[in-house]
Amino acid sequence: MLSGFVLARASAGLADGTIRGDVGHLDQMRTWFGRPLWDMEPADADTYFGKVLRQSPSGTRLARSQALTTYFMFLELRHKVELHRLTCGWSSARSTR
């Protein structure tokens, strides 16, 4: 999944250094989390940014939060049709009850 993120960022014209920085931040978060980042819940992000990075410089916290936000936006866009199908199917099934 990360390779698709890198390709999308490169296709958007971002500099290699920017992409490397984002990937580095995401890799550090994934290492801490111990699972794929798409499994991360808001409480996990709160713990990471509120406790783990509490003493880190504000620029580090900002860069990591931007990288994570961008990654989740990428996932949402990449799987938008699938998510729509799943949520519409769930809504339809729920309304028929």
C-alpha positions as CSV (number, residue, x, y, z in Angstrom):
1,M,0.0,0.0,0.0
2,L,2.9,2.3,0.7
3,S,4.2,1.9,-2.8
4,G,0.9,3.2,-4.2
5,F,1.2,6.2,-1.9
6,V,4.7,6.9,-3.1
7,L,3.7,6.6,-6.8
8,A,0.7,8.9,-6.3
9,R,2.9,11.5,-4.6
10,A,5.5,11.3,-7.3
11,S,2.8,11.5,-10.0
12,A,1.5,14.6,-8.3
13,G,4.9,16.2,-8.9
14,L,6.3,16.2,-5.3
15,A,10.0,16.3,-4.8
16,D,11.8,13.0,-4.0
17,G,12.9,14.5,-0.7
18,T,9.4,15.4,0.3
19,I,8.2,11.9,-0.5
20,R,11.1,10.3,1.4
21,G,10.3,12.5,4.4
22,D,6.7,11.4,4.4
23,V,7.6,7.7,4.0
24,G,10.1,8.1,6.8
25,H,7.5,9.6,9.2
26,L,5.0,6.9,8.2
27,D,7.6,4.1,8.8
28,Q,8.4,5.5,12.2
29,M,4.7,5.5,13.2
30,R,4.2,2.0,11.8
31,T,7.2,0.8,13.8
32,W,5.7,2.2,17.0
33,F,2.2,1.0,16.2
34,G,3.4,-2.5,15.3
35,R,0.6,-3.1,12.7
36,P,-0.3,-1.5,9.4
37,L,-1.3,2.1,9.7
38,W,-4.7,1.5,8.2
39,D,-5.6,-0.3,11.5
40,M,-4.9,2.8,13.5
41,E,-7.8,4.2,15.4
42,P,-8.2,7.8,16.7
43,A,-7.2,6.7,20.2
44,D,-4.0,5.2,18.9
45,A,-3.1,8.5,17.1
46,D,-4.0,10.4,20.3
47,T,-1.6,8.2,22.3
48,Y,1.2,8.6,19.7
49,F,0.9,12.3,19.3
50,G,-0.1,13.1,22.9
51,K,2.3,10.8,24.8
52,V,5.0,9.3,22.5
53,L,5.8,12.6,20.8
54,R,5.0,14.9,23.7
55,Q,8.6,16.0,24.1
56,S,9.4,16.1,20.4
57,P,9.8,19.5,18.6
58,S,6.5,20.9,17.3
59,G,7.9,20.7,13.7
60,T,8.3,16.9,14.1
61,R,4.8,16.5,15.4
62,L,3.5,18.7,12.6
63,A,5.4,16.7,9.9
64,R,4.2,13.4,11.2
65,S,0.6,14.5,11.6
66,Q,0.6,15.8,8.0
67,A,2.2,12.6,6.7
68,L,-0.5,10.5,8.5
69,T,-3.3,12.8,7.3
70,T,-2.1,12.7,3.7
71,Y,-1.7,8.9,3.9
72,F,-5.3,8.4,5.1
73,M,-6.6,10.8,2.4
74,F,-4.8,8.7,-0.1
75,L,-6.4,5.5,1.3
76,E,-9.8,7.1,1.2
77,L,-9.5,8.3,-2.3
78,R,-8.0,5.0,-3.5
79,H,-10.8,3.0,-2.0
80,K,-13.6,5.5,-2.3
81,V,-15.8,3.4,-4.6
82,E,-15.3,0.4,-2.4
83,L,-16.1,2.4,0.7
84,H,-19.2,3.8,-1.0
85,R,-20.4,0.4,-2.0
86,L,-19.9,-0.9,1.6
87,T,-21.5,2.0,3.3
88,C,-24.4,2.2,0.9
89,G,-25.0,-1.6,1.2
90,W,-24.9,-1.2,4.9
91,S,-27.4,1.7,4.8
92,S,-29.7,-0.2,2.5
93,A,-29.6,-3.3,4.6
94,R,-30.2,-1.3,7.7
95,S,-33.2,0.6,6.3
96,T,-34.9,-2.6,5.2
97,R,-35.1,-3.8,8.8
